[in-house]
Amino acid sequence: MAKAPKANAVVGQSGGPTAVINASLVGVIEEASKHPEIKTLYGAVHAVAGIVKDEFIDLGKL
């Protein structure tokens, strides 16, 4: 079986800073860190609006 190519990933969430949203983001970050094929995990600032405006945060630096 061939190795998966390395690529970046992006996550975008909307809604206020609630415990559930924060916990789900932590889950995404933790799961992404288990996959060596993900080079960098980016967070889209203000979800879809951030994707459209090309506004991202490198979540690996947090």
PDB file of N, CA, C, O and CB in Angstrom:
ATOM      1  N   MET A   1       0.842  -1.181   0.000  1.00  0.00           N
ATOM      2  CA  MET A   1       0.000   0.000   0.000  1.00  0.00           C
ATOM      3  C   MET A   1       0.890   1.247   0.000  1.00  0.00           C
ATOM      4  O   MET A   1       1.825   1.342   0.794  1.00  0.00           O
ATOM      5  CB  MET A   1      -0.959  -0.004   1.224  1.00  0.00           C
ATOM      6  N   ALA A   2       0.604   2.186  -0.874  1.00  0.00           N
ATOM      7  CA  ALA A   2       1.390   3.410  -0.991  1.00  0.00           C
ATOM      8  C   ALA A   2       1.085   4.355   0.165  1.00  0.00           C
ATOM      9  O   ALA A   2      -0.026   4.379   0.695  1.00  0.00           O
ATOM     10  CB  ALA A   2       1.111   4.104  -2.334  1.00  0.00           C
ATOM     11  N   LYS A   3       2.097   5.131   0.545  1.00  0.00           N
ATOM     12  CA  LYS A   3       1.895   6.129   1.588  1.00  0.00           C
ATOM     13  C   LYS A   3       1.071   7.283   1.034  1.00  0.00           C
ATOM     14  O   LYS A   3       1.185   7.649  -0.136  1.00  0.00           O
ATOM     15  CB  LYS A   3       3.249   6.639   2.137  1.00  0.00           C
ATOM     16  N   ALA A   4       0.248   7.840   1.895  1.00  0.00           N
ATOM     17  CA  ALA A   4      -0.550   8.997   1.494  1.00  0.00           C
ATOM     18  C   ALA A   4       0.370  10.200   1.342  1.00  0.00           C
ATOM     19  O   ALA A   4       1.299  10.366   2.132  1.00  0.00           O
ATOM     20  CB  ALA A   4      -1.679   9.289   2.528  1.00  0.00           C
ATOM     21  N   PRO A   5       0.127  11.044   0.338  1.00  0.00           N
ATOM     22  CA  PRO A   5       0.959  12.238   0.195  1.00  0.00           C
ATOM     23  C   PRO A   5       0.698  13.208   1.337  1.00  0.00           C
ATOM     24  O   PRO A   5      -0.398  13.247   1.896  1.00  0.00           O
ATOM     25  CB  PRO A   5       0.696  12.925  -1.156  1.00  0.00           C
ATOM     26  N   LYS A   6       1.717  13.988   1.676  1.00  0.00           N
ATOM     27  CA  LYS A   6       1.536  14.984   2.729  1.00  0.00           C
ATOM     28  C   LYS A   6       0.747  16.156   2.181  1.00  0.00           C
ATOM     29  O   LYS A   6       0.939  16.572   1.039  1.00  0.00           O
ATOM     30  CB  LYS A   6       2.897  15.458   3.288  1.00  0.00           C
ATOM     31  N   ALA A   7      -0.142  16.683   3.006  1.00  0.00           N
ATOM     32  CA  ALA A   7      -0.975  17.810   2.607  1.00  0.00           C
ATOM     33  C   ALA A   7      -1.354  18.607   3.844  1.00  0.00           C
ATOM     34  O   ALA A   7      -1.174  18.146   4.971  1.00  0.00           O
ATOM     35  CB  ALA A   7      -2.241  17.329   1.850  1.00  0.00           C
ATOM     36  N   ASN A   8      -1.872  19.791   3.630  1.00  0.00           N
ATOM     37  CA  ASN A   8      -2.372  20.618   4.711  1.00  0.00           C
ATOM     38  C   ASN A   8      -3.853  20.335   4.909  1.00  0.00           C
ATOM     39  O   ASN A   8      -4.521  19.801   4.024  1.00  0.00           O
ATOM     40  CB  ASN A   8      -2.128  22.117   4.422  1.00  0.00           C
ATOM     41  N   ALA A   9      -4.357  20.700   6.085  1.00  0.00           N
ATOM     42  CA  ALA A   9      -5.780  20.553   6.385  1.00  0.00           C
ATOM     43  C   ALA A   9      -6.277  21.863   6.985  1.00  0.00           C
ATOM     44  O   ALA A   9      -5.508  22.635   7.557  1.00  0.00           O
ATOM     45  CB  ALA A   9      -6.039  19.352   7.361  1.00  0.00           C
ATOM     46  N   VAL A  10      -7.564  22.095   6.843  1.00  0.00           N
ATOM     47  CA  VAL A  10      -8.158  23.308   7.395  1.00  0.00           C
ATOM     48  C   VAL A  10      -9.443  22.947   8.136  1.00  0.00           C
ATOM     49  O   VAL A  10     -10.189  22.060   7.723  1.00  0.00           O
ATOM     50  CB  VAL A  10      -8.441  24.349   6.276  1.00  0.00           C
ATOM     51  N   VAL A  11      -9.683  23.653   9.235  1.00  0.00           N
ATOM     52  CA  VAL A  11     -10.912  23.476   9.991  1.00  0.00           C
ATOM     53  C   VAL A  11     -11.550  24.852  10.142  1.00  0.00           C
ATOM     54  O   VAL A  11     -10.871  25.842  10.415  1.00  0.00           O
ATOM     55  CB  VAL A  11     -10.644  22.804  11.390  1.00  0.00           C
ATOM     56  N   GLY A  12     -12.855  24.896   9.961  1.00  0.00           N
ATOM     57  CA  GLY A  12     -13.600  26.133  10.149  1.00  0.00           C
ATOM     58  C   GLY A  12     -14.837  25.860  10.976  1.00  0.00           C
ATOM     59  O   GLY A  12     -15.608  24.951  10.671  1.00  0.00           O
ATOM     60  N   GLN A  13     -15.026  26.637  12.012  1.00  0.00           N
ATOM     61  CA  GLN A  13     -16.198  26.482  12.875  1.00  0.00           C
ATOM     62  C   GLN A  13     -16.860  27.833  13.031  1.00  0.00           C
ATOM     63  O   GLN A  13     -16.203  28.873  12.980  1.00  0.00           O
ATOM     64  CB  GLN A  13     -15.813  25.888  14.264  1.00  0.00           C
ATOM     65  N   SER A  14     -18.152  27.807  13.220  1.00  0.00           N
ATOM     66  CA  SER A  14     -18.855  29.062  13.477  1.00  0.00           C
ATOM     67  C   SER A  14     -19.634  28.943  14.776  1.00  0.00           C
ATOM     68  O   SER A  14     -19.932  27.846  15.250  1.00  0.00           O
ATOM     69  CB  SER A  14     -19.801  29.425  12.302  1.00  0.00           C
ATOM     70  N   GLY A  15     -19.949  30.077  15.327  1.00  0.00           N
ATOM     71  CA  GLY A  15     -20.648  30.111  16.607  1.00  0.00           C
ATOM     72  C   GLY A  15     -19.769  30.754  17.658  1.00  0.00           C
ATOM     73  O   GLY A  15     -18.589  31.016  17.423  1.00  0.00           O
ATOM     74  N   GLY A  16     -20.335  30.999  18.786  1.00  0.00           N
ATOM     75  CA  GLY A  16     -19.596  31.638  19.873  1.00  0.00           C
ATOM     76  C   GLY A  16     -18.635  30.684  20.545  1.00  0.00           C
ATOM     77  O   GLY A  16     -18.693  29.474  20.322  1.00  0.00           O
ATOM     78  N   PRO A  17     -17.744  31.227  21.373  1.00  0.00           N
ATOM     79  CA  PRO A  17     -16.774  30.393  22.079  1.00  0.00           C
ATOM     80  C   PRO A  17     -17.422  29.636  23.240  1.00  0.00           C
ATOM     81  O   PRO A  17     -17.356  30.067  24.391  1.00  0.00           O
ATOM     82  CB  PRO A  17     -15.621  31.251  22.595  1.00  0.00           C
ATOM     83  N   THR A  18     -18.039  28.515  22.923  1.00  0.00           N
ATOM     84  CA  THR A  18     -18.689  27.707  23.956  1.00  0.00           C
ATOM     85  C   THR A  18     -17.801  26.515  24.300  1.00  0.00           C
ATOM     86  O   THR A  18     -16.856  26.208  23.573  1.00  0.00           O
ATOM     87  CB  THR A  18     -20.093  27.228  23.486  1.00  0.00           C
ATOM     88  N   ALA A  19     -18.099  25.862  25.380  1.00  0.00           N
ATOM     89  CA  ALA A  19     -17.329  24.688  25.803  1.00  0.00           C
ATOM     90  C   ALA A  19     -17.393  23.580  24.752  1.00  0.00           C
ATOM     91  O   ALA A  19     -16.399  22.889  24.528  1.00  0.00           O
ATOM     92  CB  ALA A  19     -17.849  24.164  27.152  1.00  0.00           C
ATOM     93  N   VAL A  20     -18.527  23.404  24.117  1.00  0.00           N
ATOM     94  CA  VAL A  20     -18.679  22.345  23.115  1.00  0.00           C
ATOM     95  C   VAL A  20     -17.845  22.653  21.877  1.00  0.00           C
ATOM     96  O   VAL A  20     -17.150  21.775  21.364  1.00  0.00           O
ATOM     97  CB  VAL A  20     -20.160  22.174  22.728  1.00  0.00           C
ATOM     98  N   ILE A  21     -17.907  23.884  21.394  1.00  0.00           N
ATOM     99  CA  ILE A  21     -17.114  24.255  20.220  1.00  0.00           C
ATOM    100  C   ILE A  21     -15.627  24.164  20.543  1.00  0.00           C
ATOM    101  O   ILE A  21     -14.850  23.652  19.737  1.00  0.00           O
ATOM    102  CB  ILE A  21     -17.475  25.681  19.742  1.00  0.00           C
ATOM    103  N   ASN A  22     -15.227  24.649  21.700  1.00  0.00           N
ATOM    104  CA  ASN A  22     -13.819  24.568  22.084  1.00  0.00           C
ATOM    105  C   ASN A  22     -13.362  23.121  22.184  1.00  0.00           C
ATOM    106  O   ASN A  22     -12.269  22.788  21.726  1.00  0.00           O
ATOM    107  CB  ASN A  22     -13.586  25.285  23.415  1.00  0.00           C
ATOM    108  N   ALA A  23     -14.172  22.262  22.769  1.00  0.00           N
ATOM    109  CA  ALA A  23     -13.810  20.853  22.918  1.00  0.00           C
ATOM    110  C   ALA A  23     -13.717  20.159  21.570  1.00  0.00           C
ATOM    111  O   ALA A  23     -12.835  19.327  21.359  1.00  0.00           O
ATOM    112  CB  ALA A  23     -14.822  20.136  23.800  1.00  0.00           C
ATOM    113  N   SER A  24     -14.621  20.493  20.657  1.00  0.00           N
ATOM    114  CA  SER A  24     -14.563  19.846  19.343  1.00  0.00           C
ATOM    115  C   SER A  24     -13.332  20.298  18.576  1.00  0.00           C
ATOM    116  O   SER A  24     -12.750  19.505  17.837  1.00  0.00           O
ATOM    117  CB  SER A  24     -15.831  20.151  18.533  1.00  0.00           C
ATOM    118  N   LEU A  25     -12.922  21.543  18.730  1.00  0.00           N
ATOM    119  CA  LEU A  25     -11.699  22.018  18.075  1.00  0.00           C
ATOM    120  C   LEU A  25     -10.480  21.311  18.651  1.00  0.00           C
ATOM    121  O   LEU A  25      -9.577  20.933  17.904  1.00  0.00           O
ATOM    122  CB  LEU A  25     -11.554  23.544  18.233  1.00  0.00           C
ATOM    123  N   VAL A  26     -10.442  21.132  19.948  1.00  0.00           N
ATOM    124  CA  VAL A  26      -9.346  20.375  20.566  1.00  0.00           C
ATOM    125  C   VAL A  26      -9.311  18.958  20.001  1.00  0.00           C
ATOM    126  O   VAL A  26      -8.234  18.429  19.725  1.00  0.00           O
ATOM    127  CB  VAL A  26      -9.500  20.337  22.111  1.00  0.00           C
ATOM    128  N   GLY A  27     -10.467  18.347  19.829  1.00  0.00           N
ATOM    129  CA  GLY A  27     -10.532  17.007  19.250  1.00  0.00           C
ATOM    130  C   GLY A  27      -9.973  16.961  17.833  1.00  0.00           C
ATOM    131  O   GLY A  27      -9.269  16.017  17.475  1.00  0.00           O
ATOM    132  N   VAL A  28     -10.281  17.972  17.027  1.00  0.00           N
ATOM    133  CA  VAL A  28      -9.749  18.037  15.662  1.00  0.00           C
ATOM    134  C   VAL A  28      -8.232  18.164  15.695  1.00  0.00           C
ATOM    135  O   VAL A  28      -7.536  17.470  14.955  1.00  0.00           O
ATOM    136  CB  VAL A  28     -10.369  19.222  14.888  1.00  0.00           C
ATOM    137  N   ILE A  29      -7.714  19.044  16.545  1.00  0.00           N
ATOM    138  CA  ILE A  29      -6.269  19.253  16.654  1.00  0.00           C
ATOM    139  C   ILE A  29      -5.577  17.974  17.114  1.00  0.00           C
ATOM    140  O   ILE A  29      -4.563  17.577  16.540  1.00  0.00           O
ATOM    141  CB  ILE A  29      -5.959  20.407  17.628  1.00  0.00           C
ATOM    142  N   GLU A  30      -6.115  17.333  18.138  1.00  0.00           N
ATOM    143  CA  GLU A  30      -5.513  16.096  18.650  1.00  0.00           C
ATOM    144  C   GLU A  30      -5.534  14.991  17.598  1.00  0.00           C
ATOM    145  O   GLU A  30      -4.544  14.277  17.438  1.00  0.00           O
ATOM    146  CB  GLU A  30      -6.248  15.628  19.914  1.00  0.00           C
ATOM    147  N   GLU A  31      -6.635  14.840  16.886  1.00  0.00           N
ATOM    148  CA  GLU A  31      -6.728  13.789  15.864  1.00  0.00           C
ATOM    149  C   GLU A  31      -5.792  14.080  14.697  1.00  0.00           C
ATOM    150  O   GLU A  31      -5.143  13.169  14.181  1.00  0.00           O
ATOM    151  CB  GLU A  31      -8.175  13.655  15.358  1.00  0.00           C
ATOM    152  N   ALA A  32      -5.717  15.328  14.280  1.00  0.00           N
ATOM    153  CA  ALA A  32      -4.825  15.685  13.167  1.00  0.00           C
ATOM    154  C   ALA A  32      -3.367  15.398  13.517  1.00  0.00           C
ATOM    155  O   ALA A  32      -2.582  15.006  12.652  1.00  0.00           O
ATOM    156  CB  ALA A  32      -4.993  17.172  12.799  1.00  0.00           C
ATOM    157  N   SER A  33      -3.007  15.592  14.783  1.00  0.00           N
ATOM    158  CA  SER A  33      -1.620  15.353  15.195  1.00  0.00           C
ATOM    159  C   SER A  33      -1.241  13.875  15.122  1.00  0.00           C
ATOM    160  O   SER A  33      -0.055  13.544  15.140  1.00  0.00           O
ATOM    161  CB  SER A  33      -1.402  15.866  16.611  1.00  0.00           C
ATOM    162  N   LYS A  34      -2.210  13.000  15.041  1.00  0.00           N
ATOM    163  CA  LYS A  34      -1.955  11.556  14.938  1.00  0.00           C
ATOM    164  C   LYS A  34      -1.703  11.106  13.503  1.00  0.00           C
ATOM    165  O   LYS A  34      -1.362   9.946  13.270  1.00  0.00           O
ATOM    166  CB  LYS A  34      -3.127  10.781  15.510  1.00  0.00           C
ATOM    167  N   HIS A  35      -1.867  12.006  12.547  1.00  0.00           N
ATOM    168  CA  HIS A  35      -1.771  11.655  11.133  1.00  0.00           C
ATOM    169  C   HIS A  35      -0.573  12.357  10.496  1.00  0.00           C
ATOM    170  O   HIS A  35      -0.641  13.548  10.193  1.00  0.00           O
ATOM    171  CB  HIS A  35      -3.072  12.027  10.391  1.00  0.00           C
ATOM    172  N   PRO A  36       0.507  11.634  10.294  1.00  0.00           N
ATOM    173  CA  PRO A  36       1.716  12.270   9.746  1.00  0.00           C
ATOM    174  C   PRO A  36       1.529  12.807   8.332  1.00  0.00           C
ATOM    175  O   PRO A  36       2.332  13.620   7.875  1.00  0.00           O
ATOM    176  CB  PRO A  36       2.855  11.285   9.752  1.00  0.00           C
ATOM    177  N   GLU A  37       0.496  12.374   7.639  1.00  0.00           N
ATOM    178  CA  GLU A  37       0.272  12.890   6.291  1.00  0.00           C
ATOM    179  C   GLU A  37      -0.277  14.321   6.295  1.00  0.00           C
ATOM    180  O   GLU A  37      -0.322  14.970   5.250  1.00  0.00           O
ATOM    181  CB  GLU A  37      -0.684  11.977   5.545  1.00  0.00           C
ATOM    182  N   ILE A  38      -0.694  14.814   7.468  1.00  0.00           N
ATOM    183  CA  ILE A  38      -1.143  16.207   7.588  1.00  0.00           C
ATOM    184  C   ILE A  38       0.056  17.044   8.003  1.00  0.00           C
ATOM    185  O   ILE A  38       0.542  16.943   9.130  1.00  0.00           O
ATOM    186  CB  ILE A  38      -2.326  16.353   8.626  1.00  0.00           C
ATOM    187  N   LYS A  39       0.533  17.881   7.063  1.00  0.00           N
ATOM    188  CA  LYS A  39       1.692  18.727   7.346  1.00  0.00           C
ATOM    189  C   LYS A  39       1.333  19.829   8.328  1.00  0.00           C
ATOM    190  O   LYS A  39       1.977  19.971   9.367  1.00  0.00           O
ATOM    191  CB  LYS A  39       2.241  19.335   6.054  1.00  0.00           C
ATOM    192  N   THR A  40       0.318  20.602   8.010  1.00  0.00           N
ATOM    193  CA  THR A  40      -0.072  21.741   8.828  1.00  0.00           C
ATOM    194  C   THR A  40      -1.586  21.771   8.938  1.00  0.00           C
ATOM    195  O   THR A  40      -2.293  21.569   7.950  1.00  0.00           O
ATOM    196  CB  THR A  40       0.465  23.069   8.233  1.00  0.00           C
ATOM    197  N   LEU A  41      -2.081  22.023  10.139  1.00  0.00           N
ATOM    198  CA  LEU A  41      -3.513  22.191  10.356  1.00  0.00           C
ATOM    199  C   LEU A  41      -3.781  23.680  10.546  1.00  0.00           C
ATOM    200  O   LEU A  41      -3.244  24.313  11.455  1.00  0.00           O
ATOM    201  CB  LEU A  41      -4.012  21.358  11.593  1.00  0.00           C
ATOM    202  N   TYR A  42      -4.611  24.220   9.679  1.00  0.00           N
ATOM    203  CA  TYR A  42      -4.957  25.630   9.745  1.00  0.00           C
ATOM    204  C   TYR A  42      -6.385  25.789  10.247  1.00  0.00           C
ATOM    205  O   TYR A  42      -7.248  24.955   9.972  1.00  0.00           O
ATOM    206  CB  TYR A  42      -4.787  26.298   8.370  1.00  0.00           C
ATOM    207  N   GLY A  43      -6.624  26.861  10.979  1.00  0.00           N
ATOM    208  CA  GLY A  43      -7.961  27.248  11.368  1.00  0.00           C
ATOM    209  C   GLY A  43      -8.385  28.425  10.513  1.00  0.00           C
ATOM    210  O   GLY A  43      -7.633  29.390  10.378  1.00  0.00           O
ATOM    211  N   ALA A  44      -9.563  28.366   9.938  1.00  0.00           N
ATOM    212  CA  ALA A  44     -10.090  29.467   9.137  1.00  0.00           C
ATOM    213  C   ALA A  44     -10.711  30.498  10.073  1.00  0.00           C
ATOM    214  O   ALA A  44     -11.599  30.168  10.859  1.00  0.00           O
ATOM    215  CB  ALA A  44     -11.135  28.957   8.094  1.00  0.00           C
ATOM    216  N   VAL A  45     -10.248  31.741   9.991  1.00  0.00           N
ATOM    217  CA  VAL A  45     -10.768  32.810  10.837  1.00  0.00           C
ATOM    218  C   VAL A  45     -12.203  33.110  10.405  1.00  0.00           C
ATOM    219  O   VAL A  45     -12.446  33.435   9.243  1.00  0.00           O
ATOM    220  CB  VAL A  45      -9.871  34.093  10.750  1.00  0.00           C
ATOM    221  N   HIS A  46     -13.134  33.004  11.319  1.00  0.00           N
ATOM    222  CA  HIS A  46     -14.566  33.207  11.053  1.00  0.00           C
ATOM    223  C   HIS A  46     -15.100  32.209  10.026  1.00  0.00           C
ATOM    224  O   HIS A  46     -15.936  32.551   9.189  1.00  0.00           O
ATOM    225  CB  HIS A  46     -14.813  34.637  10.562  1.00  0.00           C
ATOM    226  N   ALA A  47     -14.608  30.976  10.101  1.00  0.00           N
ATOM    227  CA  ALA A  47     -15.103  29.847   9.294  1.00  0.00           C
ATOM    228  C   ALA A  47     -15.053  30.129   7.797  1.00  0.00           C
ATOM    229  O   ALA A  47     -13.987  30.440   7.266  1.00  0.00           O
ATOM    230  CB  ALA A  47     -16.528  29.509   9.694  1.00  0.00           C
ATOM    231  N   VAL A  48     -16.175  30.025   7.115  1.00  0.00           N
ATOM    232  CA  VAL A  48     -16.203  30.170   5.654  1.00  0.00           C
ATOM    233  C   VAL A  48     -15.701  31.544   5.218  1.00  0.00           C
ATOM    234  O   VAL A  48     -15.031  31.657   4.191  1.00  0.00           O
ATOM    235  CB  VAL A  48     -17.624  29.945   5.125  1.00  0.00           C
ATOM    236  N   ALA A  49     -16.012  32.578   5.976  1.00  0.00           N
ATOM    237  CA  ALA A  49     -15.537  33.922   5.631  1.00  0.00           C
ATOM    238  C   ALA A  49     -14.015  33.957   5.584  1.00  0.00           C
ATOM    239  O   ALA A  49     -13.439  34.619   4.721  1.00  0.00           O
ATOM    240  CB  ALA A  49     -16.060  34.960   6.643  1.00  0.00           C
ATOM    241  N   GLY A  50     -13.366  33.262   6.488  1.00  0.00           N
ATOM    242  CA  GLY A  50     -11.909  33.202   6.491  1.00  0.00           C
ATOM    243  C   GLY A  50     -11.349  32.454   5.301  1.00  0.00           C
ATOM    244  O   GLY A  50     -10.300  32.815   4.769  1.00  0.00           O
ATOM    245  N   ILE A  51     -12.043  31.417   4.884  1.00  0.00           N
ATOM    246  CA  ILE A  51     -11.603  30.674   3.700  1.00  0.00           C
ATOM    247  C   ILE A  51     -11.695  31.576   2.474  1.00  0.00           C
ATOM    248  O   ILE A  51     -10.773  31.615   1.660  1.00  0.00           O
ATOM    249  CB  ILE A  51     -12.456  29.387   3.499  1.00  0.00           C
ATOM    250  N   VAL A  52     -12.802  32.298   2.341  1.00  0.00           N
ATOM    251  CA  VAL A  52     -12.993  33.193   1.201  1.00  0.00           C
ATOM    252  C   VAL A  52     -11.947  34.314   1.205  1.00  0.00           C
ATOM    253  O   VAL A  52     -11.435  34.692   0.152  1.00  0.00           O
ATOM    254  CB  VAL A  52     -14.413  33.790   1.221  1.00  0.00           C
ATOM    255  N   LYS A  53     -11.633  34.844   2.396  1.00  0.00           N
ATOM    256  CA  LYS A  53     -10.688  35.967   2.510  1.00  0.00           C
ATOM    257  C   LYS A  53      -9.240  35.510   2.662  1.00  0.00           C
ATOM    258  O   LYS A  53      -8.336  36.335   2.795  1.00  0.00           O
ATOM    259  CB  LYS A  53     -11.063  36.840   3.692  1.00  0.00           C
ATOM    260  N   ASP A  54      -9.020  34.187   2.642  1.00  0.00           N
ATOM    261  CA  ASP A  54      -7.667  33.634   2.796  1.00  0.00           C
ATOM    262  C   ASP A  54      -7.044  34.042   4.136  1.00  0.00           C
ATOM    263  O   ASP A  54      -5.881  34.442   4.193  1.00  0.00           O
ATOM    264  CB  ASP A  54      -6.768  34.100   1.637  1.00  0.00           C
ATOM    265  N   GLU A  55      -7.829  33.935   5.206  1.00  0.00           N
ATOM    266  CA  GLU A  55      -7.381  34.268   6.561  1.00  0.00           C
ATOM    267  C   GLU A  55      -7.325  32.995   7.394  1.00  0.00           C
ATOM    268  O   GLU A  55      -8.354  32.428   7.760  1.00  0.00           O
ATOM    269  CB  GLU A  55      -8.324  35.318   7.224  1.00  0.00           C
ATOM    270  N   PHE A  56      -6.097  32.554   7.689  1.00  0.00           N
ATOM    271  CA  PHE A  56      -5.902  31.305   8.395  1.00  0.00           C
ATOM    272  C   PHE A  56      -4.923  31.481   9.555  1.00  0.00           C
ATOM    273  O   PHE A  56      -4.064  32.362   9.531  1.00  0.00           O
ATOM    274  CB  PHE A  56      -5.404  30.229   7.437  1.00  0.00           C
ATOM    275  N   ILE A  57      -5.067  30.640  10.553  1.00  0.00           N
ATOM    276  CA  ILE A  57      -4.148  30.564  11.685  1.00  0.00           C
ATOM    277  C   ILE A  57      -3.532  29.172  11.695  1.00  0.00           C
ATOM    278  O   ILE A  57      -4.241  28.175  11.564  1.00  0.00           O
ATOM    279  CB  ILE A  57      -4.877  30.873  13.040  1.00  0.00           C
ATOM    280  N   ASP A  58      -2.228  29.105  11.848  1.00  0.00           N
ATOM    281  CA  ASP A  58      -1.538  27.823  11.953  1.00  0.00           C
ATOM    282  C   ASP A  58      -1.797  27.285  13.361  1.00  0.00           C
ATOM    283  O   ASP A  58      -1.200  27.761  14.327  1.00  0.00           O
ATOM    284  CB  ASP A  58       0.012  27.969  11.663  1.00  0.00           C
ATOM    285  N   LEU A  59      -2.674  26.306  13.478  1.00  0.00           N
ATOM    286  CA  LEU A  59      -3.055  25.779  14.790  1.00  0.00           C
ATOM    287  C   LEU A  59      -1.926  24.979  15.448  1.00  0.00           C
ATOM    288  O   LEU A  59      -1.955  24.757  16.659  1.00  0.00           O
ATOM    289  CB  LEU A  59      -4.291  24.904  14.656  1.00  0.00           C
ATOM    290  N   GLY A  60      -0.951  24.552  14.676  1.00  0.00           N
ATOM    291  CA  GLY A  60       0.186  23.835  15.246  1.00  0.00           C
ATOM    292  C   GLY A  60       1.087  24.724  16.071  1.00  0.00           C
ATOM    293  O   GLY A  60       1.881  24.229  16.870  1.00  0.00           O
ATOM    294  N   LYS A  61       0.981  26.020  15.892  1.00  0.00           N
ATOM    295  CA  LYS A  61       1.820  26.981  16.633  1.00  0.00           C
ATOM    296  C   LYS A  61       1.197  27.408  17.950  1.00  0.00           C
ATOM    297  O   LYS A  61       1.822  28.123  18.734  1.00  0.00           O
ATOM    298  CB  LYS A  61       2.080  28.209  15.785  1.00  0.00           C
ATOM    299  N   LEU A  62      -0.037  26.971  18.197  1.00  0.00           N
ATOM    300  CA  LEU A  62      -0.714  27.374  19.445  1.00  0.00           C
ATOM    301  C   LEU A  62      -0.343  26.463  20.581  1.00  0.00           C
ATOM    302  O   LEU A  62      -0.816  26.649  21.702  1.00  0.00           O
ATOM    303  CB  LEU A  62      -2.229  27.376  19.268  1.00  0.00           C
TER     304      LEU A  62
END
